[in-house]
Structure formats: C-alpha cells, structure tokens
Amino acid sequence: MTPANRRLVIIHNPTSGMRNKSRFSKALLGLAETQCEVEILKTSGPGHATMLTEELVGRKGPDLVLVAAGGDGTVSEILNGLKDCNIPLGVIPLGTANVLARELGVGVSIKKAVDTLVTASPVPVFTAFANEKRFLLMLGAGYDSLAVAALRSDQKKRFGAMAYVLAAMRVISGYRNMNLEVEVNGVRHRAGSVIITKAKYYGGPFVIAPDCGIETPRLAVLVLKGSGIVNAIRYGGALLANRLDSLPDVEVVVTDKPVSLTSAAEFPCQCDGDGGLATPIEVSLDPQPIMMLRRSC
Ligand SMILES: Nc1ncnc2c1ncn2[C@@H]1O[C@H](COP(=O)(O)OP(=O)(O)OP(=O)(O)O)[C@@H](O)[C@H]1O
C-alpha cells in the first residue's frame, strides 16, 4: 500500500464523544491537504456502521482504507461487518475513551490520526470473539458492565468519562456479591468482577495489562475478587494509578486458550464499552488477524 493517493472511506458516527463536530472538521481539513481521496458515510443509529461496512467489503483496490471516525463502539460495529476481508482499518478518535486509538499510538490527537491514515503501513491485529460477537479490546462483567448498563447518554455527552463513574455509583451499592465464575487454563476462579482483555489500555489512558496489546494473540484475565462499594473505590483508585493488576486481591492470568465466564443468574457484560451481552460467555481468540493502520513509534 503506497502512502500517497489512498482512498479513505470514512464511517462517521456524529454522536460519538464530546467535541465531535469540531474534531471531525479538523481531521477533514488535515486530509484535504493530502493526496488522499475521501468519501464520508454517516451513521444514522446503532448497528448502522456494521451495515455500511458489510456493503463496503465487496470493494476492491490496493489503496482502499476503511476509517472509523468515532469511539470504540463505532470501531466495534465496523469490526463486526469486516468479515473475510483484508481492507485495512484506521481511526479518527472522536469517542469518549478512545482505547483503540491509544493502542494504535494515535491517542486523542487528530493530527497524529491524520498522519497515521496517510503514511502508516498496515499491521496485523488480533481480535477475539465473545460468543458470536467479535471484539478488539475487552470484555467485562461486574463493576464496569453495571456502569455501562446504567450509563445515560445525556450524561456521557456532558461529562465524558466521568459519566461512567456517576453510573457506577448509582448501581454498584445494590450488588453485594456478583457471583461470577471464570474458567481459564483449566482453573475455575470465583470473582466479584472480571475483565478479559486483549488490550493493554482500559477506560482511556490507564494500563491494566502491560504484557498485552492488540497486535499480540493473547488474553489477560483479571479476576477482581472483591465486590461492594468499598472495593469499587479501591479498584478505581488503583486503576487511575495503573496499579490494578498488582493489587493482592486481583489475580491476572494470561492465556491464548478459550475462557468461559458464567454466573448463577444471567449477568450483563460490556464488550468494547458497549452493553448487550450477558453470561454465559465463551471468549476465544481469532487466529486470523485483521489489518490496521498503526502509528510507528
Ligand atoms: N447516528 C447515531 N445516533 C445515535 N447513536 C448512534 C449513531 N450512530 C452510531 N450510534 C451508536 O453510538 C454508540 C456509541 O458510539 P461510540 O462508541 O463511537 O462513542 P463513545 O461511546 O462516545 O466513545 P467510546 O466508546 O470510545 O467511549 C455506538 O455503539 C453506536 O451504536
């Protein structure tokens, strides 16, 4: 793939994040100064990015790049439309947490995103499945999935990442014991919360799995033993200090084998920051990579 003359098909979620319009305009202005050809498709609601991607995968051409302009939820929808196809995927980070953009070395910088879309070479990136759903970052059950389930979109627009904390505070005290069980490498663990991650980052710039990353075909399973509000505050503080994985009641198991997550009663899960899944869940790595544009260091 040559750096110049790329054909970028941008799937834009106009509702992602907080300063979507101005950040997207800045990206388009940056791209207008390059040789790239740009086509923009706007999403009209949940699930639309998957449909748009499914329509696009038939297109051929060595210089075609699919671009997700949105947050991790938009990328996740695109990913689930990208079946059996090697069109490289890039990002313009317009979301709230933008974990994938951080994994790709772009962070929240529009300038770096534009530069990456125009010049980076595609690299293989490994995805995983949570039952039928393909994901790139993480699956969570416990504190984070309850927060996602209780999240109000008006608060997300006003408060950004803080809206997750507000949502968590509304629901967590109601759950004293979440009775989750995760089986990894043939060993069963009881847990208050579980995070099964492919990614190194979580919830924004916070590192929870230093030995993982989207280019590595490996999962880290974080088993958080405690539950209740006091432990939520402890875990939250450790996450902000990038120390969640070193707490004595957080066990980390790394694997490349399938992981199963169950609970006494059906429990909501979050996958790449969106709800919709519930236990029981089987997580497995896809050995076939997809191609993504990663910023070179
Ligand atoms: N036009 C639309 N109107 C309402 N919702 C939409 C529209 N287009 C897409 N969506 C939904 O918006 C959801 C959230 O978008 P996205 O994840 O990109 O932003 P975010 O939640 O702010 O960012 P992040 O996931 O990084 O925190 C997507 O999962 C998608 O289902």
The ligand as an SDF file (V2000), in Angstrom:
LIG
                    3D

 31 33  0  0  0  0  0  0  0  0999 V2000
  -26.4610    8.4700   14.4230 N   0  0  0  0  0  0  0  0  0  0  0  0
  -26.4350    7.8430   15.5990 C   0  0  0  0  0  0  0  0  0  0  0  0
  -27.3010    8.1900   16.5910 N   0  0  0  0  0  0  0  0  0  0  0  0
  -27.2650    7.5890   17.8010 C   0  0  0  0  0  0  0  0  0  0  0  0
  -26.3920    6.5930   18.1260 N   0  0  0  0  0  0  0  0  0  0  0  0
  -25.5030    6.2210   17.1790 C   0  0  0  0  0  0  0  0  0  0  0  0
  -25.4820    6.8140   15.8700 C   0  0  0  0  0  0  0  0  0  0  0  0
  -24.5090    6.2340   15.1470 N   0  0  0  0  0  0  0  0  0  0  0  0
  -23.9470    5.2930   15.9560 C   0  0  0  0  0  0  0  0  0  0  0  0
  -24.5380    5.2790   17.1680 N   0  0  0  0  0  0  0  0  0  0  0  0
  -24.2190    4.4710   18.3620 C   0  0  0  0  0  0  0  0  0  0  0  0
  -23.3750    5.2330   19.2190 O   0  0  0  0  0  0  0  0  0  0  0  0
  -22.6760    4.2960   20.0450 C   0  0  0  0  0  0  0  0  0  0  0  0
  -21.5350    4.9640   20.7880 C   0  0  0  0  0  0  0  0  0  0  0  0
  -20.6180    5.4820   19.8780 O   0  0  0  0  0  0  0  0  0  0  0  0
  -19.0400    5.4720   20.1340 P   0  0  0  0  0  0  0  0  0  0  0  0
  -18.6190    4.2970   20.8910 O   0  0  0  0  0  0  0  0  0  0  0  0
  -18.4040    5.7240   18.8440 O   0  0  0  0  0  0  0  0  0  0  0  0
  -18.8250    6.7770   21.0130 O   0  0  0  0  0  0  0  0  0  0  0  0
  -18.4800    6.9080   22.5410 P   0  0  0  0  0  0  0  0  0  0  0  0
  -19.3370    5.9310   23.2880 O   0  0  0  0  0  0  0  0  0  0  0  0
  -18.5790    8.3530   22.8750 O   0  0  0  0  0  0  0  0  0  0  0  0
  -16.9430    6.5090   22.5910 O   0  0  0  0  0  0  0  0  0  0  0  0
  -16.1190    5.3630   23.3970 P   0  0  0  0  0  0  0  0  0  0  0  0
  -16.7500    4.0460   23.0400 O   0  0  0  0  0  0  0  0  0  0  0  0
  -14.7050    5.4930   22.9070 O   0  0  0  0  0  0  0  0  0  0  0  0
  -16.2590    5.6860   24.8400 O   0  0  0  0  0  0  0  0  0  0  0  0
  -22.2670    3.2230   19.0660 C   0  0  0  0  0  0  0  0  0  0  0  0
  -22.1060    1.9860   19.7040 O   0  0  0  0  0  0  0  0  0  0  0  0
  -23.4360    3.2120   18.0530 C   0  0  0  0  0  0  0  0  0  0  0  0
  -24.2970    2.1070   18.2660 O   0  0  0  0  0  0  0  0  0  0  0  0
  1  2  1  0
  2  3  1  0
  2  7  2  0
  3  4  2  0
  4  5  1  0
  5  6  2  0
  6  7  1  0
  6 10  1  0
  7  8  1  0
  8  9  2  0
  9 10  1  0
 10 11  1  0
 11 12  1  0
 11 30  1  0
 12 13  1  0
 13 14  1  0
 13 28  1  0
 14 15  1  0
 15 16  1  0
 16 17  2  0
 16 18  1  0
 16 19  1  0
 19 20  1  0
 20 21  2  0
 20 22  1  0
 20 23  1  0
 23 24  1  0
 24 25  2  0
 24 26  1  0
 24 27  1  0
 28 29  1  0
 28 30  1  0
 30 31  1  0
M  END
$$$$
